[in-house]
Amino acid sequence: MHDHAGHGHEHGHGHDHRRTRDRRRLLLTVVLTASYMLAEVVGGWLSGSLALLADAGHMLSDVAALTLSLFAIWIAQQRPRDPQRTWGYYRLEVLAALVNGAALLAISGAIIAAAVDRLQAPRPILGPVVTGVALGGLVVNLIALALLNRGRTESVNIRGAWLHVLTDTLGSVGAATAGALVWAFGWLWVDPAVSIVIGLLIIYSAWHLLRDVVSVLMEHAPAHIDIAEVRAALAGTPGVRDVHDLHVWVITSGLEALSCHVVADEGRPPGELLRALCDVLHERFGIDHVTIQIEPEGFVERLPV
């Protein structure tokens, strides 16, 4: 039996550069969000608007969530692997996204409960103040969205932060709309009604984020990789008779790993075959962290029953 493991080392540097960019984006977003959160708290208290206070509360959760995301990126970079933690702290980014998703669900529940109570007993609000403060929050959130937009496709952690800011943006739109309608028509019910819509939008965002996080933690194959196609590509490599025990999973966003057993022809040198298989996986699927066990025909591995 020949055991060969091919491991991509270049991904480490790329991930460090990506995390450094992510950390800068998150830091700027935290500063922006924290600064305007105080304005929304004061504006919501002065105006009596639940929608504005809900948006401010969500901004507070954003600051906490973004800080958590920053911490996860920092510790993943600073704390090296050790004999017990062979993957280092990459999964902390995924856990940060899990906490963010859970926080979004809790916040949405509180917003909806308060809004239902307010619908039963509407209270007057200062429409002009609500509209002005909410529009300022909208500008801040749009800037934060632009900062995080590029990184959201590369990291589930950044995507969680981006979703927080997106729901905040929708909250600002809703609060501004509520303030304008109360100001123009005196419709007090619009303020809590908009708050309920904001809460439902937050639940929708959180559900999709949590689904992706659970998929990573359960070590499901990444959605963008077709396992049947990977198996066919490996099996179609000259010198390969069969492929079995194929596993593909995600360590953290953008870092996929693969392991498999390959039954090889005797005619092709194992080292040459291993290089060909690694090249196929890199060029066709972008998978660089690879462990392949090459087996002679007729080899049966002893597995515990």
TORGU-495962 format. One record per residue (C-alpha): residue number from 1; x, y, z. Coordinates in nm, 3 decimals. Layout:
N
[r NUM [X Y Z]]
...
END
This chain:
305
[r 1 [0.000 0.000 0.000]]
[r 2 [0.119 0.348 -0.077]]
[r 3 [-0.006 0.642 0.130]]
[r 4 [0.044 0.985 -0.017]]
[r 5 [-0.093 1.314 0.111]]
[r 6 [-0.082 1.624 -0.103]]
[r 7 [-0.144 1.946 0.089]]
[r 8 [-0.181 2.297 -0.053]]
[r 9 [0.023 2.543 0.147]]
[r 10 [-0.038 2.858 -0.053]]
[r 11 [-0.393 2.894 0.077]]
[r 12 [-0.262 3.004 0.419]]
[r 13 [-0.110 3.327 0.291]]
[r 14 [-0.417 3.407 0.083]]
[r 15 [-0.646 3.359 0.379]]
[r 16 [-0.427 3.580 0.599]]
[r 17 [-0.442 3.862 0.340]]
[r 18 [-0.819 3.818 0.310]]
[r 19 [-0.861 3.830 0.689]]
[r 20 [-0.651 4.146 0.713]]
[r 21 [-0.881 4.315 0.456]]
[r 22 [-1.186 4.183 0.641]]
[r 23 [-1.057 4.320 0.970]]
[r 24 [-1.012 4.671 0.825]]
[r 25 [-1.361 4.665 0.674]]
[r 26 [-1.514 4.551 1.002]]
[r 27 [-1.327 4.809 1.209]]
[r 28 [-1.448 5.097 0.991]]
[r 29 [-1.802 4.959 1.004]]
[r 30 [-1.793 4.933 1.385]]
[r 31 [-1.680 5.297 1.417]]
[r 32 [-1.956 5.418 1.182]]
[r 33 [-2.228 5.208 1.342]]
[r 34 [-2.138 5.291 1.702]]
[r 35 [-2.123 5.663 1.625]]
[r 36 [-2.470 5.681 1.472]]
[r 37 [-2.628 5.438 1.718]]
[r 38 [-2.610 5.705 1.988]]
[r 39 [-2.790 5.953 1.760]]
[r 40 [-3.070 5.700 1.699]]
[r 41 [-3.110 5.628 2.072]]
[r 42 [-3.146 5.998 2.149]]
[r 43 [-3.374 6.052 1.849]]
[r 44 [-3.594 5.754 1.937]]
[r 45 [-3.626 5.865 2.299]]
[r 46 [-3.709 6.225 2.209]]
[r 47 [-3.956 6.132 1.936]]
[r 48 [-4.122 5.835 2.108]]
[r 49 [-4.075 5.618 1.796]]
[r 50 [-4.057 5.242 1.848]]
[r 51 [-3.929 5.192 1.492]]
[r 52 [-3.638 5.427 1.559]]
[r 53 [-3.560 5.268 1.896]]
[r 54 [-3.581 4.923 1.731]]
[r 55 [-3.334 5.039 1.470]]
[r 56 [-3.105 5.177 1.741]]
[r 57 [-3.130 4.848 1.932]]
[r 58 [-3.040 4.663 1.619]]
[r 59 [-2.744 4.894 1.569]]
[r 60 [-2.631 4.806 1.923]]
[r 61 [-2.645 4.438 1.833]]
[r 62 [-2.450 4.522 1.518]]
[r 63 [-2.170 4.677 1.722]]
[r 64 [-2.155 4.366 1.945]]
[r 65 [-2.175 4.129 1.647]]
[r 66 [-1.913 4.315 1.444]]
[r 67 [-1.681 4.327 1.745]]
[r 68 [-1.725 3.951 1.786]]
[r 69 [-1.645 3.902 1.417]]
[r 70 [-1.334 4.117 1.455]]
[r 71 [-1.222 3.912 1.754]]
[r 72 [-1.274 3.586 1.562]]
[r 73 [-1.060 3.709 1.271]]
[r 74 [-0.791 3.839 1.506]]
[r 75 [-0.760 3.519 1.707]]
[r 76 [-0.763 3.303 1.392]]
[r 77 [-0.461 3.503 1.272]]
[r 78 [-0.277 3.538 1.602]]
[r 79 [-0.319 3.195 1.756]]
[r 80 [-0.117 2.933 1.565]]
[r 81 [-0.200 2.566 1.532]]
[r 82 [-0.082 2.335 1.806]]
[r 83 [-0.071 1.955 1.844]]
[r 84 [-0.423 1.950 1.987]]
[r 85 [-0.578 2.209 1.754]]
[r 86 [-0.453 2.092 1.416]]
[r 87 [-0.676 2.338 1.224]]
[r 88 [-0.589 2.628 1.452]]
[r 89 [-0.881 2.865 1.521]]
[r 90 [-1.032 2.894 1.173]]
[r 91 [-1.370 2.767 1.294]]
[r 92 [-1.405 3.063 1.532]]
[r 93 [-1.517 3.266 1.231]]
[r 94 [-1.800 3.018 1.176]]
[r 95 [-1.893 3.023 1.545]]
[r 96 [-1.901 3.405 1.537]]
[r 97 [-2.147 3.385 1.246]]
[r 98 [-2.356 3.137 1.450]]
[r 99 [-2.374 3.379 1.744]]
[r 100 [-2.463 3.665 1.506]]
[r 101 [-2.750 3.462 1.358]]
[r 102 [-2.884 3.369 1.700]]
[r 103 [-2.863 3.733 1.812]]
[r 104 [-3.060 3.842 1.506]]
[r 105 [-3.340 3.599 1.596]]
[r 106 [-3.353 3.721 1.957]]
[r 107 [-3.361 4.087 1.851]]
[r 108 [-3.638 4.028 1.598]]
[r 109 [-3.850 3.853 1.862]]
[r 110 [-3.815 4.145 2.102]]
[r 111 [-3.898 4.400 1.828]]
[r 112 [-4.211 4.213 1.717]]
[r 113 [-4.336 4.167 2.077]]
[r 114 [-4.297 4.539 2.151]]
[r 115 [-4.462 4.633 1.822]]
[r 116 [-4.767 4.413 1.887]]
[r 117 [-4.806 4.577 2.226]]
[r 118 [-4.775 4.923 2.066]]
[r 119 [-5.038 4.838 1.801]]
[r 120 [-5.290 4.775 2.076]]
[r 121 [-5.215 5.110 2.237]]
[r 122 [-5.068 5.355 1.979]]
[r 123 [-4.863 5.643 2.116]]
[r 124 [-4.786 5.978 1.953]]
[r 125 [-4.444 6.026 1.791]]
[r 126 [-4.259 6.326 1.647]]
[r 127 [-4.264 6.249 1.275]]
[r 128 [-4.008 6.509 1.157]]
[r 129 [-3.750 6.397 1.415]]
[r 130 [-3.800 6.030 1.327]]
[r 131 [-3.766 6.097 0.955]]
[r 132 [-3.452 6.309 0.987]]
[r 133 [-3.268 6.073 1.222]]
[r 134 [-3.368 5.764 1.021]]
[r 135 [-3.243 5.919 0.695]]
[r 136 [-2.907 5.990 0.860]]
[r 137 [-2.895 5.627 0.974]]
[r 138 [-2.972 5.517 0.620]]
[r 139 [-2.669 5.704 0.485]]
[r 140 [-2.441 5.551 0.749]]
[r 141 [-2.573 5.201 0.679]]
[r 142 [-2.526 5.239 0.304]]
[r 143 [-2.162 5.334 0.360]]
[r 144 [-2.117 5.031 0.589]]
[r 145 [-2.279 4.801 0.331]]
[r 146 [-2.038 4.927 0.064]]
[r 147 [-1.744 4.859 0.295]]
[r 148 [-1.850 4.499 0.362]]
[r 149 [-1.995 4.413 0.022]]
[r 150 [-1.685 4.267 -0.141]]
[r 151 [-1.590 4.048 0.154]]
[r 152 [-1.936 3.894 0.200]]
[r 153 [-1.887 3.646 -0.087]]
[r 154 [-1.556 3.525 0.059]]
[r 155 [-1.642 3.480 0.428]]
[r 156 [-1.947 3.355 0.616]]
[r 157 [-1.831 3.573 0.905]]
[r 158 [-1.832 3.889 0.690]]
[r 159 [-2.162 3.779 0.537]]
[r 160 [-2.313 3.763 0.886]]
[r 161 [-2.192 4.117 0.957]]
[r 162 [-2.319 4.234 0.617]]
[r 163 [-2.664 4.088 0.689]]
[r 164 [-2.673 4.274 1.020]]
[r 165 [-2.604 4.600 0.841]]
[r 166 [-2.850 4.517 0.561]]
[r 167 [-3.135 4.463 0.804]]
[r 168 [-3.029 4.787 0.975]]
[r 169 [-3.055 4.962 0.638]]
[r 170 [-3.406 4.825 0.589]]
[r 171 [-3.486 4.936 0.941]]
[r 172 [-3.374 5.290 0.862]]
[r 173 [-3.591 5.293 0.548]]
[r 174 [-3.887 5.167 0.751]]
[r 175 [-3.836 5.418 1.031]]
[r 176 [-3.803 5.708 0.785]]
[r 177 [-4.122 5.595 0.609]]
[r 178 [-4.309 5.563 0.938]]
[r 179 [-4.198 5.908 1.049]]
[r 180 [-4.303 6.064 0.719]]
[r 181 [-4.650 5.900 0.727]]
[r 182 [-4.712 5.998 1.087]]
[r 183 [-4.592 6.349 1.009]]
[r 184 [-4.814 6.380 0.700]]
[r 185 [-5.128 6.186 0.799]]
[r 186 [-5.110 6.119 1.172]]
[r 187 [-5.117 5.738 1.122]]
[r 188 [-4.976 5.626 1.457]]
[r 189 [-5.022 5.256 1.373]]
[r 190 [-4.760 5.280 1.096]]
[r 191 [-4.472 5.302 1.347]]
[r 192 [-4.533 4.962 1.516]]
[r 193 [-4.644 4.807 1.186]]
[r 194 [-4.311 4.900 1.027]]
[r 195 [-4.134 4.758 1.333]]
[r 196 [-4.304 4.421 1.275]]
[r 197 [-4.192 4.422 0.911]]
[r 198 [-3.835 4.498 1.023]]
[r 199 [-3.852 4.207 1.269]]
[r 200 [-3.970 3.965 0.998]]
[r 201 [-3.691 4.078 0.762]]
[r 202 [-3.437 4.015 1.036]]
[r 203 [-3.575 3.662 1.089]]
[r 204 [-3.547 3.591 0.716]]
[r 205 [-3.184 3.705 0.708]]
[r 206 [-3.093 3.513 1.023]]
[r 207 [-3.248 3.190 0.896]]
[r 208 [-3.037 3.186 0.579]]
[r 209 [-2.720 3.268 0.771]]
[r 210 [-2.783 2.997 1.033]]
[r 211 [-2.857 2.742 0.760]]
[r 212 [-2.518 2.806 0.599]]
[r 213 [-2.337 2.797 0.934]]
[r 214 [-2.498 2.467 1.035]]
[r 215 [-2.400 2.323 0.697]]
[r 216 [-2.035 2.407 0.769]]
[r 217 [-2.050 2.269 1.125]]
[r 218 [-2.213 1.947 1.000]]
[r 219 [-1.930 1.922 0.744]]
[r 220 [-2.165 1.905 0.448]]
[r 221 [-2.009 1.937 0.104]]
[r 222 [-1.993 2.303 -0.007]]
[r 223 [-2.292 2.403 -0.219]]
[r 224 [-2.080 2.524 -0.512]]
[r 225 [-1.899 2.190 -0.553]]
[r 226 [-2.070 1.898 -0.731]]
[r 227 [-1.942 1.582 -0.560]]
[r 228 [-2.044 1.358 -0.851]]
[r 229 [-1.841 1.581 -1.082]]
[r 230 [-1.538 1.565 -0.849]]
[r 231 [-1.564 1.185 -0.834]]
[r 232 [-1.590 1.161 -1.214]]
[r 233 [-1.289 1.392 -1.262]]
[r 234 [-1.074 1.185 -1.026]]
[r 235 [-1.191 0.853 -1.172]]
[r 236 [-1.120 0.983 -1.525]]
[r 237 [-0.756 1.057 -1.448]]
[r 238 [-0.524 0.814 -1.634]]
[r 239 [-0.400 0.545 -1.394]]
[r 240 [-0.708 0.548 -1.168]]
[r 241 [-0.927 0.234 -1.149]]
[r 242 [-1.167 0.346 -0.875]]
[r 243 [-1.236 0.622 -0.623]]
[r 244 [-1.403 0.562 -0.286]]
[r 245 [-1.443 0.718 0.058]]
[r 246 [-1.458 1.062 -0.104]]
[r 247 [-1.523 1.349 0.140]]
[r 248 [-1.532 1.723 0.075]]
[r 249 [-1.602 1.970 0.353]]
[r 250 [-1.549 2.333 0.457]]
[r 251 [-1.308 2.432 0.734]]
[r 252 [-1.404 2.799 0.716]]
[r 253 [-1.523 3.024 0.434]]
[r 254 [-1.306 2.981 0.127]]
[r 255 [-1.106 2.690 0.271]]
[r 256 [-1.230 2.355 0.141]]
[r 257 [-1.067 2.022 0.220]]
[r 258 [-1.088 1.686 0.043]]
[r 259 [-0.991 1.332 0.130]]
[r 260 [-1.036 1.012 -0.070]]
[r 261 [-0.900 0.666 -0.148]]
[r 262 [-0.785 0.595 -0.502]]
[r 263 [-0.736 0.245 -0.644]]
[r 264 [-0.445 0.277 -0.890]]
[r 265 [-0.311 0.084 -1.186]]
[r 266 [0.030 -0.069 -1.127]]
[r 267 [0.168 0.091 -1.441]]
[r 268 [0.174 0.455 -1.323]]
[r 269 [0.415 0.568 -1.048]]
[r 270 [0.220 0.673 -0.735]]
[r 271 [0.397 1.010 -0.709]]
[r 272 [0.314 1.098 -1.067]]
[r 273 [-0.049 0.992 -1.018]]
[r 274 [-0.078 1.195 -0.699]]
[r 275 [0.047 1.509 -0.873]]
[r 276 [-0.202 1.457 -1.159]]
[r 277 [-0.491 1.417 -0.914]]
[r 278 [-0.392 1.730 -0.717]]
[r 279 [-0.366 1.928 -1.040]]
[r 280 [-0.718 1.820 -1.143]]
[r 281 [-0.861 1.923 -0.807]]
[r 282 [-0.683 2.260 -0.811]]
[r 283 [-0.760 2.355 -1.171]]
[r 284 [-1.120 2.234 -1.195]]
[r 285 [-1.253 2.285 -0.843]]
[r 286 [-1.012 2.519 -0.663]]
[r 287 [-0.948 2.262 -0.388]]
[r 288 [-0.591 2.277 -0.259]]
[r 289 [-0.600 2.110 0.081]]
[r 290 [-0.605 1.747 -0.031]]
[r 291 [-0.533 1.413 0.133]]
[r 292 [-0.531 1.113 -0.101]]
[r 293 [-0.462 0.752 -0.010]]
[r 294 [-0.339 0.556 -0.312]]
[r 295 [-0.414 0.183 -0.293]]
[r 296 [-0.308 -0.111 -0.513]]
[r 297 [-0.585 -0.311 -0.675]]
[r 298 [-0.731 -0.572 -0.441]]
[r 299 [-0.627 -0.388 -0.125]]
[r 300 [-0.890 -0.406 0.148]]
[r 301 [-0.850 -0.164 0.437]]
[r 302 [-0.925 -0.301 0.782]]
[r 303 [-1.202 -0.092 0.930]]
[r 304 [-1.350 -0.127 1.280]]
[r 305 [-1.690 -0.293 1.279]]
END
